Amino acid sequence: MESKHGTIVTMKKEKGYGFIKPDEDEHSKDNLFFHATDVLSPAFKELKIGDRVEYLEKETEKGKSAYGVAVI
């Protein structure tokens, strides 16, 4: 599976999730959800808006989401 790149655009640290704006969908309004348990490095609490990340995509019952999230 090929990794993708994007930028963190939303963080809800108290709820344990955030959203990534994928690079390849620069004109799309659809951002990818990610959960704190899907973050590899650094720790979820250390992530911030604007961080560039690498991730994998998976299909869920609510649509696509990111996992294996790591700052690049």
RORO-376304 format. One line per 3 residues: number of its first residue (from 1); their letters; for each residue x, y, z of C-alpha. Coordinates in Angstrom, 1 decimal, always signed. Layout:
! RORO-376304
NUM = a = X Y Z | ...
! end
This chain:
! RORO-376304
1 = mes = +0.0 +0.0 +0.0 | +1.3 +3.4 -1.0 | +1.7 +6.1 +1.7
4 = khg = +0.3 +9.6 +1.1 | +1.1 +13.0 +2.3 | -0.9 +15.9 +3.7
7 = tiv = -1.2 +18.6 +6.4 | -3.0 +18.5 +9.7 | -5.8 +21.1 +9.5
10 = tmk = -7.9 +20.3 +12.6 | -7.0 +18.9 +16.0 | -9.5 +18.0 +18.8
13 = kek = -7.0 +16.8 +21.4 | -9.5 +16.5 +24.2 | -11.6 +14.1 +22.0
16 = gyg = -8.6 +12.3 +20.5 | -9.0 +12.9 +16.8 | -8.1 +15.3 +14.0
19 = fik = -8.3 +15.8 +10.2 | -5.7 +15.8 +7.4 | -5.9 +17.8 +4.2
22 = pde = -4.5 +15.4 +1.6 | -1.9 +16.9 -0.9 | -3.4 +15.2 -3.9
25 = deh = -6.9 +16.6 -3.1 | -5.7 +20.2 -2.8 | -9.0 +21.6 -4.3
28 = skd = -11.3 +19.2 -2.5 | -13.1 +20.1 +0.7 | -12.9 +16.6 +1.9
31 = nlf = -10.4 +16.1 +4.7 | -9.4 +12.7 +6.2 | -10.3 +11.8 +9.7
34 = fha = -7.7 +10.2 +12.0 | -7.9 +8.9 +15.5 | -5.3 +9.2 +18.2
37 = tdv = -4.7 +5.4 +18.1 | -3.7 +5.7 +14.4 | -0.8 +8.0 +15.1
40 = lsp = +2.8 +6.5 +15.0 | +5.0 +9.4 +15.8 | +5.3 +11.7 +17.6
43 = afk = +2.6 +11.1 +20.3 | -0.9 +12.3 +19.4 | -0.7 +15.1 +22.0
46 = elk = +2.5 +16.5 +20.3 | +0.8 +16.9 +16.9 | -0.2 +20.4 +15.9
49 = igd = -2.1 +22.2 +13.1 | +0.2 +22.7 +10.1 | +2.3 +19.6 +10.7
52 = rve = +3.2 +17.7 +7.5 | +2.4 +14.1 +7.8 | +2.6 +10.8 +5.9
55 = yle = -0.2 +8.2 +6.3 | -2.0 +5.3 +4.8 | -5.7 +5.3 +3.9
58 = ket = -8.4 +2.9 +4.9 | -12.1 +2.6 +4.0 | -14.5 +2.6 +7.0
61 = ekg = -18.2 +2.5 +7.4 | -18.1 +6.4 +7.7 | -15.8 +6.8 +4.7
64 = ksa = -12.1 +7.1 +4.2 | -9.8 +7.7 +7.2 | -6.0 +7.9 +7.8
67 = ygv = -3.9 +5.5 +9.9 | -0.2 +5.0 +10.4 | +0.1 +8.8 +10.7
70 = avi = +3.7 +10.1 +11.2 | +5.2 +13.6 +11.0 | +7.6 +14.1 +8.1
! end
